Amino acid sequence: MYQLARDLEFEAAAQTRDEIGKLRERLLAV
């Protein structure tokens, strides 16, 4: 159970990082 929660947390963090990366690229492209 604890392992699953940690995996979900890691997945969410990776997704957030990807979103931030896309936003940053968009800002730099302007």
mmCIF file as Biopython writes it, N, C-alpha, C and O atoms, coordinates in Angstrom:
data_model
#
loop_
_atom_site.group_PDB
_atom_site.id
_atom_site.type_symbol
_atom_site.label_atom_id
_atom_site.label_alt_id
_atom_site.label_comp_id
_atom_site.label_asym_id
_atom_site.label_entity_id
_atom_site.label_seq_id
_atom_site.pdbx_PDB_ins_code
_atom_site.Cartn_x
_atom_site.Cartn_y
_atom_site.Cartn_z
_atom_site.occupancy
_atom_site.B_iso_or_equiv
_atom_site.auth_seq_id
_atom_site.auth_asym_id
_atom_site.pdbx_PDB_model_num
ATOM 1   N N  . MET A ? 1  ? 0.844  -1.201 0.000   1.0 0.0 1  A 1 
ATOM 2   C CA . MET A ? 1  ? 0.000  0.000  0.000   1.0 0.0 1  A 1 
ATOM 3   C C  . MET A ? 1  ? 0.879  1.252  0.000   1.0 0.0 1  A 1 
ATOM 4   O O  . MET A ? 1  ? 0.653  2.182  -0.774  1.0 0.0 1  A 1 
ATOM 5   N N  . TYR A ? 2  ? 1.868  1.262  0.863   1.0 0.0 2  A 1 
ATOM 6   C CA . TYR A ? 2  ? 2.760  2.421  0.939   1.0 0.0 2  A 1 
ATOM 7   C C  . TYR A ? 2  ? 3.515  2.597  -0.376  1.0 0.0 2  A 1 
ATOM 8   O O  . TYR A ? 2  ? 3.705  3.719  -0.845  1.0 0.0 2  A 1 
ATOM 9   N N  . GLN A ? 3  ? 3.941  1.482  -0.965  1.0 0.0 3  A 1 
ATOM 10  C CA . GLN A ? 3  ? 4.671  1.531  -2.232  1.0 0.0 3  A 1 
ATOM 11  C C  . GLN A ? 3  ? 3.789  2.123  -3.323  1.0 0.0 3  A 1 
ATOM 12  O O  . GLN A ? 3  ? 4.247  2.929  -4.133  1.0 0.0 3  A 1 
ATOM 13  N N  . LEU A ? 4  ? 2.526  1.721  -3.340  1.0 0.0 4  A 1 
ATOM 14  C CA . LEU A ? 4  ? 1.593  2.220  -4.353  1.0 0.0 4  A 1 
ATOM 15  C C  . LEU A ? 4  ? 1.413  3.728  -4.208  1.0 0.0 4  A 1 
ATOM 16  O O  . LEU A ? 4  ? 1.415  4.456  -5.200  1.0 0.0 4  A 1 
ATOM 17  N N  . ALA A ? 5  ? 1.260  4.190  -2.983  1.0 0.0 5  A 1 
ATOM 18  C CA . ALA A ? 5  ? 1.089  5.624  -2.737  1.0 0.0 5  A 1 
ATOM 19  C C  . ALA A ? 5  ? 2.316  6.391  -3.214  1.0 0.0 5  A 1 
ATOM 20  O O  . ALA A ? 5  ? 2.199  7.474  -3.786  1.0 0.0 5  A 1 
ATOM 21  N N  . ARG A ? 6  ? 3.495  5.819  -2.975  1.0 0.0 6  A 1 
ATOM 22  C CA . ARG A ? 6  ? 4.723  6.492  -3.388  1.0 0.0 6  A 1 
ATOM 23  C C  . ARG A ? 6  ? 4.815  6.543  -4.910  1.0 0.0 6  A 1 
ATOM 24  O O  . ARG A ? 6  ? 5.259  7.541  -5.477  1.0 0.0 6  A 1 
ATOM 25  N N  . ASP A ? 7  ? 4.390  5.455  -5.572  1.0 0.0 7  A 1 
ATOM 26  C CA . ASP A ? 7  ? 4.412  5.425  -7.035  1.0 0.0 7  A 1 
ATOM 27  C C  . ASP A ? 7  ? 3.460  6.474  -7.600  1.0 0.0 7  A 1 
ATOM 28  O O  . ASP A ? 7  ? 3.795  7.172  -8.558  1.0 0.0 7  A 1 
ATOM 29  N N  . LEU A ? 8  ? 2.276  6.582  -7.007  1.0 0.0 8  A 1 
ATOM 30  C CA . LEU A ? 8  ? 1.294  7.567  -7.476  1.0 0.0 8  A 1 
ATOM 31  C C  . LEU A ? 8  ? 1.843  8.978  -7.291  1.0 0.0 8  A 1 
ATOM 32  O O  . LEU A ? 8  ? 1.673  9.841  -8.152  1.0 0.0 8  A 1 
ATOM 33  N N  . GLU A ? 9  ? 2.498  9.198  -6.163  1.0 0.0 9  A 1 
ATOM 34  C CA . GLU A ? 9  ? 3.068  10.513 -5.876  1.0 0.0 9  A 1 
ATOM 35  C C  . GLU A ? 9  ? 4.150  10.841 -6.899  1.0 0.0 9  A 1 
ATOM 36  O O  . GLU A ? 9  ? 4.225  11.965 -7.394  1.0 0.0 9  A 1 
ATOM 37  N N  . PHE A ? 10 ? 4.983  9.858  -7.209  1.0 0.0 10 A 1 
ATOM 38  C CA . PHE A ? 10 ? 6.056  10.046 -8.180  1.0 0.0 10 A 1 
ATOM 39  C C  . PHE A ? 10 ? 5.478  10.346 -9.554  1.0 0.0 10 A 1 
ATOM 40  O O  . PHE A ? 10 ? 5.978  11.214 -10.269 1.0 0.0 10 A 1 
ATOM 41  N N  . GLU A ? 11 ? 4.421  9.625  -9.921  1.0 0.0 11 A 1 
ATOM 42  C CA . GLU A ? 11 ? 3.758  9.816  -11.212 1.0 0.0 11 A 1 
ATOM 43  C C  . GLU A ? 11 ? 3.196  11.228 -11.309 1.0 0.0 11 A 1 
ATOM 44  O O  . GLU A ? 11 ? 3.344  11.891 -12.335 1.0 0.0 11 A 1 
ATOM 45  N N  . ALA A ? 12 ? 2.550  11.687 -10.237 1.0 0.0 12 A 1 
ATOM 46  C CA . ALA A ? 12 ? 1.967  13.033 -10.220 1.0 0.0 12 A 1 
ATOM 47  C C  . ALA A ? 12 ? 3.069  14.082 -10.336 1.0 0.0 12 A 1 
ATOM 48  O O  . ALA A ? 12 ? 2.906  15.081 -11.036 1.0 0.0 12 A 1 
ATOM 49  N N  . ALA A ? 13 ? 4.177  13.860 -9.659  1.0 0.0 13 A 1 
ATOM 50  C CA . ALA A ? 13 ? 5.282  14.811 -9.702  1.0 0.0 13 A 1 
ATOM 51  C C  . ALA A ? 13 ? 5.862  14.882 -11.110 1.0 0.0 13 A 1 
ATOM 52  O O  . ALA A ? 13 ? 6.178  15.967 -11.598 1.0 0.0 13 A 1 
ATOM 53  N N  . ALA A ? 14 ? 6.003  13.741 -11.759 1.0 0.0 14 A 1 
ATOM 54  C CA . ALA A ? 14 ? 6.536  13.705 -13.117 1.0 0.0 14 A 1 
ATOM 55  C C  . ALA A ? 14 ? 5.593  14.436 -14.070 1.0 0.0 14 A 1 
ATOM 56  O O  . ALA A ? 14 ? 6.039  15.166 -14.955 1.0 0.0 14 A 1 
ATOM 57  N N  . GLN A ? 15 ? 4.300  14.238 -13.885 1.0 0.0 15 A 1 
ATOM 58  C CA . GLN A ? 15 ? 3.310  14.891 -14.738 1.0 0.0 15 A 1 
ATOM 59  C C  . GLN A ? 15 ? 3.373  16.403 -14.548 1.0 0.0 15 A 1 
ATOM 60  O O  . GLN A ? 15 ? 3.323  17.163 -15.515 1.0 0.0 15 A 1 
ATOM 61  N N  . THR A ? 16 ? 3.482  16.828 -13.298 1.0 0.0 16 A 1 
ATOM 62  C CA . THR A ? 16 ? 3.555  18.260 -13.000 1.0 0.0 16 A 1 
ATOM 63  C C  . THR A ? 16 ? 4.805  18.858 -13.625 1.0 0.0 16 A 1 
ATOM 64  O O  . THR A ? 16 ? 4.769  19.956 -14.180 1.0 0.0 16 A 1 
ATOM 65  N N  . ARG A ? 17 ? 5.914  18.125 -13.531 1.0 0.0 17 A 1 
ATOM 66  C CA . ARG A ? 17 ? 7.169  18.614 -14.096 1.0 0.0 17 A 1 
ATOM 67  C C  . ARG A ? 17 ? 7.048  18.767 -15.609 1.0 0.0 17 A 1 
ATOM 68  O O  . ARG A ? 17 ? 7.563  19.726 -16.182 1.0 0.0 17 A 1 
ATOM 69  N N  . ASP A ? 18 ? 6.365  17.820 -16.257 1.0 0.0 18 A 1 
ATOM 70  C CA . ASP A ? 18 ? 6.164  17.900 -17.701 1.0 0.0 18 A 1 
ATOM 71  C C  . ASP A ? 18 ? 5.332  19.127 -18.056 1.0 0.0 18 A 1 
ATOM 72  O O  . ASP A ? 18 ? 5.639  19.843 -19.010 1.0 0.0 18 A 1 
ATOM 73  N N  . GLU A ? 19 ? 4.280  19.362 -17.282 1.0 0.0 19 A 1 
ATOM 74  C CA . GLU A ? 19 ? 3.408  20.518 -17.534 1.0 0.0 19 A 1 
ATOM 75  C C  . GLU A ? 19 ? 4.206  21.813 -17.404 1.0 0.0 19 A 1 
ATOM 76  O O  . GLU A ? 19 ? 4.084  22.708 -18.240 1.0 0.0 19 A 1 
ATOM 77  N N  . ILE A ? 20 ? 5.019  21.910 -16.359 1.0 0.0 20 A 1 
ATOM 78  C CA . ILE A ? 20 ? 5.834  23.108 -16.135 1.0 0.0 20 A 1 
ATOM 79  C C  . ILE A ? 20 ? 6.824  23.278 -17.285 1.0 0.0 20 A 1 
ATOM 80  O O  . ILE A ? 20 ? 7.072  24.395 -17.738 1.0 0.0 20 A 1 
ATOM 81  N N  . GLY A ? 21 ? 7.381  22.177 -17.749 1.0 0.0 21 A 1 
ATOM 82  C CA . GLY A ? 21 ? 8.327  22.232 -18.861 1.0 0.0 21 A 1 
ATOM 83  C C  . GLY A ? 21 ? 7.663  22.777 -20.116 1.0 0.0 21 A 1 
ATOM 84  O O  . GLY A ? 21 ? 8.249  23.596 -20.824 1.0 0.0 21 A 1 
ATOM 85  N N  . LYS A ? 22 ? 6.442  22.327 -20.394 1.0 0.0 22 A 1 
ATOM 86  C CA . LYS A ? 22 ? 5.712  22.807 -21.574 1.0 0.0 22 A 1 
ATOM 87  C C  . LYS A ? 22 ? 5.421  24.296 -21.450 1.0 0.0 22 A 1 
ATOM 88  O O  . LYS A ? 22 ? 5.589  25.053 -22.406 1.0 0.0 22 A 1 
ATOM 89  N N  . LEU A ? 23 ? 4.980  24.709 -20.257 1.0 0.0 23 A 1 
ATOM 90  C CA . LEU A ? 23 ? 4.669  26.125 -20.046 1.0 0.0 23 A 1 
ATOM 91  C C  . LEU A ? 23 ? 5.922  26.976 -20.231 1.0 0.0 23 A 1 
ATOM 92  O O  . LEU A ? 23 ? 5.873  28.038 -20.851 1.0 0.0 23 A 1 
ATOM 93  N N  . ARG A ? 24 ? 7.041  26.506 -19.691 1.0 0.0 24 A 1 
ATOM 94  C CA . ARG A ? 24 ? 8.290  27.258 -19.787 1.0 0.0 24 A 1 
ATOM 95  C C  . ARG A ? 24 ? 8.724  27.382 -21.244 1.0 0.0 24 A 1 
ATOM 96  O O  . ARG A ? 24 ? 9.166  28.447 -21.674 1.0 0.0 24 A 1 
ATOM 97  N N  . GLU A ? 25 ? 8.597  26.288 -22.007 1.0 0.0 25 A 1 
ATOM 98  C CA . GLU A ? 25 ? 8.957  26.329 -23.429 1.0 0.0 25 A 1 
ATOM 99  C C  . GLU A ? 25 ? 8.087  27.332 -24.166 1.0 0.0 25 A 1 
ATOM 100 O O  . GLU A ? 25 ? 8.567  28.074 -25.023 1.0 0.0 25 A 1 
ATOM 101 N N  . ARG A ? 26 ? 6.803  27.350 -23.826 1.0 0.0 26 A 1 
ATOM 102 C CA . ARG A ? 26 ? 5.868  28.265 -24.481 1.0 0.0 26 A 1 
ATOM 103 C C  . ARG A ? 26 ? 6.246  29.715 -24.159 1.0 0.0 26 A 1 
ATOM 104 O O  . ARG A ? 26 ? 6.201  30.584 -25.030 1.0 0.0 26 A 1 
ATOM 105 N N  . LEU A ? 27 ? 6.617  29.965 -22.900 1.0 0.0 27 A 1 
ATOM 106 C CA . LEU A ? 27 ? 6.992  31.326 -22.506 1.0 0.0 27 A 1 
ATOM 107 C C  . LEU A ? 27 ? 8.271  31.765 -23.226 1.0 0.0 27 A 1 
ATOM 108 O O  . LEU A ? 27 ? 8.374  32.906 -23.677 1.0 0.0 27 A 1 
ATOM 109 N N  . LEU A ? 28 ? 9.237  30.860 -23.329 1.0 0.0 28 A 1 
ATOM 110 C CA . LEU A ? 28 ? 10.502 31.198 -23.972 1.0 0.0 28 A 1 
ATOM 111 C C  . LEU A ? 28 ? 10.327 31.378 -25.472 1.0 0.0 28 A 1 
ATOM 112 O O  . LEU A ? 28 ? 11.075 32.128 -26.099 1.0 0.0 28 A 1 
ATOM 113 N N  . ALA A ? 29 ? 9.340  30.691 -26.055 1.0 0.0 29 A 1 
ATOM 114 C CA . ALA A ? 29 ? 9.121  30.755 -27.500 1.0 0.0 29 A 1 
ATOM 115 C C  . ALA A ? 29 ? 8.531  32.098 -27.914 1.0 0.0 29 A 1 
ATOM 116 O O  . ALA A ? 29 ? 8.696  32.534 -29.054 1.0 0.0 29 A 1 
ATOM 117 N N  . VAL A ? 30 ? 7.847  32.746 -26.986 1.0 0.0 30 A 1 
ATOM 118 C CA . VAL A ? 30 ? 7.197  34.021 -27.322 1.0 0.0 30 A 1 
ATOM 119 C C  . VAL A ? 30 ? 8.241  35.100 -27.561 1.0 0.0 30 A 1 
ATOM 120 O O  . VAL A ? 30 ? 7.891  36.243 -27.856 1.0 0.0 30 A 1 
#
